[in-house]
Amino acid sequence: MIDGSRRVLCGVYLMRASTGELYVGSSVDCKGRWRNHKVLMRSGKHSFRVMEIVARLGVTAFEFSMLEECSPDELTEREQHWLDKLKPTLNAVPLAGKKGLSGLVHRESSKMKTAAAMTGRKRPPHVGAAVAAANRLRRKSTK
């Protein structure tokens, strides 16, 4: 477990669910990142796999610990070492330095199944409005 001191911890961390499932991550501020993980869990905005556990067992089902401290320029290499060694099941992408699903490549068959499942489906009005607003903001920020 991470101590209560104010010292900033840069390194590789482990989130262990009471189910035994693991998530490995790295940060220049691991304590802040742990707080961010808890905020995402409580607001229902964490990854699907993590939210399944939160829905069943709550946020307290997760324990946070440091695997190792390292310098910021070693983060990606050391995170990859721990991803390869522990083979965590809660990481969406088993590649260090990849945020979200950026390293995930869908097969053509998966793309076709998704397209077929979505054909003819309409978004609820509130979702369409939210997507439109996000797109407007995105266009403004790139100008």
N, C-alpha and C positions, 0 to 999 in steps of 0.2 A: 504494500500500500504506500501511497505517497505521503511523506511527512507533512506536518502543518506549517513548516517554515515558509518564509516569503521568498526563498531562493528560487530563481527561475531555472527550470530543468529543461535542457535541450537533449533530445535523444529519442529512443524507440520505446514505445509503451505497449502494454497488453491490456485489453479488456477481456475478462473472462466471465462468461455467463454461468449461473448456477447449474445450467444444463451441461456444462463442460465445453460449450462452443467458444471459439476464440476469435478475436479481432486484433490485428497488429497494425499499429500506426506510428507515425513519427511527427515531431513538431519541435520548433525552436522554443516553445512554451507549453510543455506537456500538461502542466496544471491548468492553464487556460483552455487547452484543447479538451481536457476531461470535463471542465465546466460546460464547454460548448456541446460536447456529446450529450450531457445530461439535459441541456436545454432542448436539443433536437429530439431526444427521446420523449420528454414531457410534452412537447408541442406536436408530436406525431409526425415529425419531418425527418426522422433518421431513415436509414436504408430499410427495405422491406424485411430482410432477415432479422435485423435487430428489433424492429417494431413488432414482429410476431412474438418474440420473447417478452418484450415489454408488455404487450397486450395480455399475455398469460400470467406473467410473474411480477411485473412492475419494474421500475427503474432500479430498485434495490437488488435486483437479480444480477447486476453487473458489479464486478470488482475491478478496480483499475490499479495497475502496478507498472513500475519501470522495468524494462528488460535491460537497458543499458543507457548510460549517458555518453554523448559524443559531441563533436563540434558540428556546427551547421553544415559544413561542406561534406561531412561523412554521412549525413542522414539517409540519403537514398540508398547508398551501398549497405549500410547497417540494417535498414528496414528490410531490404531484399534478403539479406542473410537470414533474418528471423522469419520472414514469410516462407522461405524455402525450408527452414528447419522445422517450424511448427505447423505449417500447412493449415492456417486458420480457415474455418468454414464461413465466417461472417464477413470477410472481405469480399467486396463485389468483384474486384480485379486483383489477382495475385501478383501484381507488378508494382514495385515501389515507385513513388513519384506520380502515379496516375490518379487523378482526382475523379471520383464518381465512377462512371462507366466509360470513361474516355478510352480505355484500353480494350474494351469489349467489342468484338467483331461478330455481327450476326450472320448466320448462314443464310443463303438465298431462300432455302426452304422455310426458315423461321420468318423471314420478311414476308414471304407469300402468305403464310398462315395468319400472321398479324393483319395484313392487308385484307384478307378474306373475312376475318372476324370483325373488322372495323367497317366493312362496306355497308352502307345504308344506316349506320348509327349516327345519331345526332348528339351533339354536345348539349348538356343542360345550359340554359341561358346564362346562368351565373359563371359557368366555366368559360363559355365563349367570350363573355365580357372581360374576364380576368386575363385570358390569353391575349385579347386585343389590346388591353391596357399595357401588358408586359411588352408586347411587340412595339407599341408606340414609344415606351420608355427606352427600349433597346435601340430603336432608330435614332432617337434624340441623342443618346449617349455616344453614338458612333460618328455624329456630325462634328 
